[in-house]
Amino acid sequence: MKNNAVFLLYAFAAVIAMSGIGIAIAERSAIGAIVSILAVIAVFGMGFKTKKKFREQAEH
């Protein structure tokens, strides 16, 4: 159950970062869009890294 909660938080963070891209585009803020894109990449990276860690722990 703990795994699901962690991944739910990553999903919310990703949705917020993706929404930030749309908001930045609407506000015509290139810096905001770039920061939001970097945030999406970081959140997805952390999520995949966490998934790999949980998978490796389950194998042992």
C-alpha distances in whole Angstrom, upper triangle without the diagonal:
4,5,5,7,9,10,11,13,15,15,17,19,20,21,23,25,26,27,29,31,32,33,35,37,38,39,41,39,39,38,35,34,34,32,29,30,29,26,25,25,24,21,20,21,19,16,18,18,15,14,17,16,12,14,17,15,14,18,19
4,5,5,6,9,10,11,13,14,16,17,19,20,22,23,25,26,27,29,31,32,33,35,37,38,39,37,37,35,33,32,32,29,27,28,27,24,23,23,21,18,19,19,16,14,16,16,12,12,15,14,11,14,16,14,13,17,18
4,5,5,6,9,10,11,12,14,16,17,18,20,21,23,24,26,27,29,30,32,33,35,36,37,36,35,34,31,30,30,28,25,25,24,22,20,21,19,16,16,16,14,11,13,13,9,9,12,11,8,10,13,12,12,15,17
4,5,5,6,9,10,10,12,14,15,16,18,20,21,22,24,26,27,28,30,32,33,34,36,34,34,33,30,29,29,27,24,25,24,21,20,20,19,16,15,17,15,12,14,15,11,10,14,14,11,13,16,15,15,18,20
4,5,5,6,9,10,11,12,14,15,17,18,20,21,23,25,26,27,29,31,32,33,34,33,33,31,28,28,28,26,23,24,23,20,19,20,19,15,16,17,14,12,15,16,12,12,16,15,13,16,18,17,17,21,22
4,5,5,6,9,10,11,12,14,16,17,19,20,21,23,25,26,27,29,31,31,33,31,31,29,26,26,26,23,21,21,20,17,16,17,15,12,13,14,11,9,12,12,9,10,13,12,11,14,16,15,16,19,21
4,5,5,6,9,10,10,12,14,15,16,18,20,21,23,24,25,27,29,30,31,30,29,28,25,24,24,22,19,20,19,16,14,15,14,11,10,12,10,7,10,11,9,8,12,12,11,13,16,16,16,19,21
4,5,5,6,9,10,11,12,14,15,16,18,20,21,22,24,26,27,28,30,29,29,28,24,24,24,22,19,20,20,17,15,17,16,12,12,15,13,10,13,15,12,12,16,16,15,17,20,19,19,22,24
4,5,5,6,9,10,11,12,14,15,16,19,20,21,22,25,26,27,28,27,27,25,22,22,22,20,17,18,18,14,13,15,14,10,11,14,11,9,13,14,12,13,16,16,15,18,21,20,21,24,25
4,5,5,6,9,10,10,12,14,15,17,19,20,21,23,24,25,27,25,25,23,20,20,20,17,15,15,15,11,10,12,10,7,8,10,8,6,10,11,10,11,14,15,14,16,19,19,20,23,25
4,5,5,6,9,10,10,12,14,16,17,18,20,21,23,24,26,24,24,23,20,19,20,18,15,15,16,12,10,12,12,8,9,12,11,8,11,14,13,13,16,17,16,18,21,21,22,24,27
4,5,5,6,9,10,10,12,14,16,16,18,20,21,22,24,23,23,22,19,18,19,17,14,15,16,12,11,14,13,10,11,14,13,11,15,17,15,16,19,20,19,21,24,24,25,28,30
4,5,5,6,9,10,10,13,15,15,16,19,20,21,22,20,21,19,16,16,16,14,11,12,12,9,8,11,10,7,9,12,11,10,13,15,14,15,19,19,19,21,24,24,25,28,29
4,5,5,6,8,10,11,13,14,15,17,19,20,21,19,19,18,15,14,15,13,10,10,11,8,6,9,9,6,7,10,10,9,12,14,14,15,18,19,19,21,23,24,25,27,30
4,5,5,6,8,10,11,12,14,16,17,18,20,19,19,19,15,14,16,14,11,12,13,10,8,12,13,10,11,14,14,13,15,18,18,18,21,22,22,24,27,27,28,30,32
4,5,5,6,9,10,10,12,14,15,16,18,17,17,16,13,13,14,12,9,11,12,9,9,12,13,10,12,15,15,14,17,19,19,20,23,24,24,26,28,29,30,32,34
4,5,5,7,9,10,10,13,14,15,16,14,15,14,10,10,11,9,5,7,9,6,5,9,10,8,10,13,13,14,16,18,18,19,22,23,24,26,28,29,30,32,34
4,5,5,7,9,10,11,13,14,15,14,14,14,11,9,11,11,7,7,10,8,6,10,12,10,11,14,15,15,17,19,20,20,23,25,25,26,29,30,31,33,35
4,5,5,6,9,10,11,12,14,13,14,15,11,10,13,12,8,10,13,11,10,14,15,13,14,18,18,18,20,23,23,23,26,28,28,29,32,33,33,36,38
4,5,5,6,8,10,10,12,11,11,11,8,7,10,9,6,8,11,9,9,13,14,13,15,18,18,18,21,23,23,24,27,28,29,30,33,34,35,37,39
4,5,5,6,9,10,10,9,9,10,7,5,8,8,5,7,10,10,9,12,14,14,15,17,19,19,21,23,24,25,27,29,30,31,33,34,35,37,40
4,5,5,6,9,10,10,11,13,10,8,11,12,9,10,14,13,12,15,17,17,18,21,22,22,24,26,27,27,30,31,32,33,36,37,38,40,42
4,5,5,6,8,9,11,12,8,8,12,12,9,12,15,14,14,17,19,18,19,22,23,23,26,28,28,29,32,33,33,35,37,38,39,42,44
4,5,5,6,5,7,8,5,5,9,9,8,10,13,13,13,16,18,18,19,22,23,24,26,27,28,30,32,33,34,36,38,39,40,42,44
4,5,5,6,7,10,8,6,10,12,10,11,15,15,15,17,20,20,21,23,25,25,27,29,30,31,33,35,36,37,39,41,41,43,46
4,5,8,10,12,10,10,13,15,13,15,18,18,18,21,22,22,23,26,27,27,29,32,32,33,36,37,38,39,42,43,44,46,48
4,5,9,11,9,9,13,14,13,15,18,18,18,21,23,23,24,27,28,28,31,32,33,34,37,38,39,40,43,44,45,47,49
4,6,9,9,9,11,13,13,14,17,18,19,21,23,23,25,27,28,29,31,32,34,35,37,38,40,41,43,44,45,47,49
4,5,5,6,9,10,11,12,14,15,17,19,20,21,23,24,26,27,29,30,31,33,35,36,37,39,41,42,43,45,47
4,5,5,6,9,10,11,12,14,15,17,18,20,21,23,24,26,27,28,30,32,33,35,36,37,39,41,42,44,46
4,5,5,6,9,10,11,12,14,15,16,18,20,21,22,24,26,27,28,30,32,33,34,36,37,39,41,42,44
4,5,5,6,9,10,10,12,14,15,16,18,20,21,22,24,25,27,28,30,31,33,34,36,37,39,41,42
4,5,5,6,9,10,10,12,14,15,16,18,20,21,23,24,26,27,29,30,31,33,35,36,37,39,41
4,5,5,6,9,10,11,12,14,15,16,18,20,21,22,24,26,27,29,30,32,33,35,36,38,40
4,5,5,6,9,10,10,12,14,15,16,18,20,21,22,24,26,27,28,30,31,33,35,36,38
4,5,5,6,9,10,10,12,14,15,16,18,20,21,22,24,25,27,28,30,31,33,35,37
4,5,5,6,9,10,11,12,14,15,17,18,20,21,23,24,26,27,29,30,32,33,35
4,5,5,6,9,10,10,12,14,15,16,18,20,21,22,24,26,27,29,30,32,33
4,5,5,6,8,10,10,12,14,15,16,18,20,21,22,24,26,27,29,30,32
4,5,5,6,8,10,10,12,14,15,16,18,20,21,22,24,26,27,29,31
4,6,5,6,9,10,11,12,14,15,16,18,20,21,22,24,26,27,29
4,6,5,6,9,10,10,12,14,15,16,18,20,21,22,24,26,27
4,5,5,6,9,10,10,12,14,15,16,18,20,21,23,25,26
4,5,5,6,8,10,10,12,14,15,16,18,20,21,23,25
4,5,5,6,9,10,11,12,14,15,17,18,20,21,23
4,6,5,6,9,10,10,12,14,15,16,18,20,22
4,5,5,6,9,10,11,12,14,15,17,19,21
4,5,5,6,9,10,10,12,14,15,17,19
4,5,5,6,9,10,11,12,14,16,17
4,5,5,6,9,10,11,12,14,16
4,5,5,6,9,10,11,13,15
4,6,5,6,9,10,11,13
4,5,5,6,9,10,11
4,5,5,6,9,10
4,5,5,6,9
4,5,5,7
4,5,6
4,6
4
